[in-house]
């Protein structure tokens, strides 16, 4: 994996990359970076071109006039894909990155397959409690990656708590992209009940529960998650 950056009209996007012929874009959770996915790369088929960007307001990515919304993240990722000439990638999103992935698909971004890993977007968010609990959530996120701006993380959490960008049942029911939902059975942040809810709402979706895993099964069980992704993409391509 190599770290690179691309300059777009929105700002500079930093990302990890591995060459290949079948593109996959990975979107990390709140407060993380592209590095969160790195354990997967050794287990993923060598034919896959891997792109692991740092989302806006996190990691090394620097976006001008960032407004802390999911919609802005979608603009950033579409600019990223267009700038690098990535056509119809598979999209893999964990937690907040899953929320962004869902919004990207609904915005019309051409995607071959969607993988939701313990995805946010319909659950109660960490900012929906008291001001004290919100600050405790900010503290927890900052401990994961102290390089992030505390104020940027706070504003993202405040925006997410408004509920304006959450997915509706009707929106989820309109998704036609082949979707695989991957979830840790012991997720204490977004419980597995939300996996079943997404599965019931997204037509023709497939559900994979990773036994014993928590909120980031791609770090605790990378070989298992990579096998699910590889199998789905390669079998799907063979049938098309």
C-alpha positions in Angstrom: 0.0 0.0 0.0 1.2 3.5 -0.8 -0.1 6.8 0.6 -0.8 9.5 -2.1 -2.8 12.6 -2.4 -5.0 14.1 -5.1 -5.7 17.8 -5.4 -9.4 18.6 -6.3 -11.5 21.7 -6.6 -12.7 20.9 -3.0 -9.2 20.5 -1.5 -6.5 17.8 -1.0 -7.6 14.2 -0.4 -5.1 11.8 1.1 -5.5 8.1 0.5 -3.8 4.7 0.5 -3.7 2.8 -2.7 -2.8 -0.6 -4.2 -2.8 -1.3 -7.9 -5.2 -3.7 -9.5 -7.9 -3.9 -12.2 -11.2 -4.2 -10.1 -11.6 -1.0 -8.1 -12.9 -0.9 -4.5 -13.2 2.3 -2.4 -13.2 1.9 1.4 -14.7 4.6 3.7 -13.7 4.5 7.3 -15.7 5.4 10.5 -16.0 8.7 12.4 -12.6 10.0 13.5 -10.6 7.3 11.6 -8.6 7.3 8.4 -7.8 5.1 5.5 -5.3 3.2 7.7 -8.3 1.6 9.5 -8.7 -0.8 6.5 -5.0 -1.8 6.1 -5.3 -5.2 7.7 -7.6 -6.3 4.9 -5.2 -5.7 2.0 -3.1 -8.8 2.4 -6.2 -11.0 2.4 -7.9 -9.4 -0.6 -7.6 -10.8 -4.1 -4.6 -9.3 -6.0 -6.9 -8.3 -8.8 -8.5 -5.6 -6.7 -7.4 -2.0 -6.9 -7.7 -0.7 -3.4 -8.5 2.9 -2.5 -8.7 3.9 1.1 -9.2 7.7 1.4 -9.2 9.8 4.6 -12.7 11.4 4.8 -13.1 15.2 5.1 -12.1 16.6 8.4 -10.2 13.5 9.4 -6.7 12.1 8.8 -4.6 14.0 6.3 -7.4 15.1 4.0 -7.8 18.9 3.9 -11.1 20.2 2.4 -11.9 23.9 1.9 -15.1 25.2 3.5 -16.0 21.8 5.0 -19.5 22.0 6.5 -19.4 18.7 8.5 -22.3 17.1 6.6 -22.7 13.6 5.1 -23.6 15.4 1.9 -20.2 17.1 1.8 -18.5 13.8 2.3 -20.3 12.5 -0.7 -19.1 15.4 -2.8 -15.6 14.7 -1.6 -15.7 11.0 -2.5 -17.3 11.7 -5.9 -14.6 14.3 -6.6 -11.9 11.7 -5.5 -13.3 9.0 -7.8 -13.7 11.4 -10.8 -10.2 12.8 -10.3 -8.6 9.4 -10.3 -10.8 8.0 -13.1 -12.3 5.3 -10.9 -15.3 3.9 -12.7 -18.1 2.0 -11.1 -16.2 0.8 -8.0 -17.4 -1.5 -5.3 -18.0 0.6 -2.2 -17.2 -0.6 1.4 -18.2 1.6 4.3 -17.8 1.1 8.1 -20.0 3.0 10.6 -20.1 6.6 9.5 -18.4 5.5 6.2 -21.3 3.2 5.7 -23.7 6.2 6.1 -21.7 8.1 3.5 -21.7 5.0 1.2 -25.5 4.7 1.4 -25.9 8.4 0.6 -23.5 8.1 -2.3 -25.5 5.3 -3.8 -28.7 7.3 -3.4 -27.1 10.3 -5.0 -26.6 8.3 -8.2 -22.9 7.5 -8.0 -22.3 4.5 -10.3 -21.3 1.6 -7.9 -21.0 -2.1 -8.8 -21.5 -3.4 -5.3 -22.2 -2.0 -1.8 -20.7 -3.4 1.4 -22.1 -2.1 4.7 -19.8 -2.9 7.7 -21.6 -2.2 11.0 -23.1 0.8 9.2 -24.5 4.0 10.7 -27.3 5.9 9.0 -30.4 4.7 10.8 -29.3 4.3 14.4 -29.3 6.7 17.3 -26.0 8.6 17.1 -23.5 9.4 19.8 -24.5 13.1 19.8 -28.2 12.6 20.6 -27.9 12.6 24.4 -27.0 15.3 26.9 -24.2 17.8 26.2 -22.1 15.9 28.7 -22.6 12.6 26.9 -21.8 14.3 23.6 -18.5 15.6 24.9 -17.7 12.1 26.3 -18.3 10.8 22.8 -15.9 13.4 21.4 -13.3 12.3 23.9 -13.6 8.7 22.8 -13.3 9.6 19.1 -10.2 11.8 19.8 -8.5 9.0 21.7 -8.7 6.9 18.5 -6.9 9.5 16.4 -5.5 12.5 18.3 -4.4 14.1 15.0 -8.0 15.0 14.2 -9.4 18.4 15.0 -11.5 18.2 18.1 -13.8 21.0 16.9 -14.3 19.3 13.5 -15.2 16.0 15.2 -17.6 17.9 17.5 -19.3 19.6 14.6 -19.7 16.3 12.7 -21.3 14.7 15.8 -23.6 17.7 16.2 -24.7 17.5 12.6 -25.3 13.8 12.7 -27.4 14.2 15.8 -29.9 16.5 14.0 -31.2 13.5 12.1 -31.6 15.4 8.9 -29.4 13.1 6.9 -30.5 9.8 8.3 -31.9 7.2 5.8 -35.6 6.7 5.6 -37.3 3.3 5.0 -38.3 4.5 1.6 -34.8 5.5 0.6 -33.4 2.2 1.7 -36.2 0.4 -0.1 -35.2 2.1 -3.4 -31.6 0.8 -3.4 -31.1 -1.6 -6.2 -27.3 -2.0 -6.1 -26.2 -5.5 -4.9 -25.6 -5.1 -1.2 -23.8 -7.2 1.4 -24.3 -6.3 5.1 -21.4 -7.4 7.3 -21.8 -7.0 11.1 -20.0 -8.0 14.3 -22.3 -10.0 16.5 -21.0 -8.2 19.6 -21.1 -4.6 18.3 -21.7 -2.5 21.3 -21.9 0.8 19.3 -24.4 0.0 16.6 -26.1 -3.3 17.8 -26.7 -6.2 15.4 -30.4 -5.4 15.4 -29.7 -2.6 12.9 -28.0 -5.2 10.6 -31.3 -7.1 10.4 -33.3 -3.9 10.0 -31.1 -2.8 7.0 -31.3 -6.3 5.6 -35.1 -6.2 5.7 -35.3 -2.8 4.0 -32.7 -3.2 1.2 -34.0 -5.4 -1.5 -32.0 -8.5 -2.4 -29.4 -7.7 0.2 -27.3 -10.5 1.8 -26.4 -10.5 5.5 -23.2 -11.9 7.0 -22.8 -11.9 10.9 -19.2 -12.2 12.1 -19.4 -14.2 15.4 -17.6 -12.6 18.3 -16.6 -9.4 16.4 -17.3 -5.9 17.5 -17.9 -2.6 15.7 -14.9 -3.0 13.3 -14.7 -6.7 12.2 -12.3 -5.7 9.4 -9.7 -5.1 12.1 -10.5 -8.0 14.4 -11.4 -10.5 11.7 -9.8 -9.2 8.5 -9.4 -12.6 6.8 -13.1 -13.4 7.2 -14.3 -9.9 6.0 -11.9 -10.0 3.1 -13.2 -13.4 2.1 -16.8 -12.1 2.1 -15.8 -9.1 -0.1 -13.7 -11.2 -2.5 -16.3 -13.9 -2.9 -19.1 -11.4 -3.6 -17.3 -9.4 -6.1 -15.6 -12.2 -8.0 -18.7 -14.4 -8.2 -20.8 -11.4 -9.2 -18.4 -10.5 -12.0 -18.4 -14.1 -13.2 -22.2 -14.0 -13.5 -22.3 -10.7 -15.4 
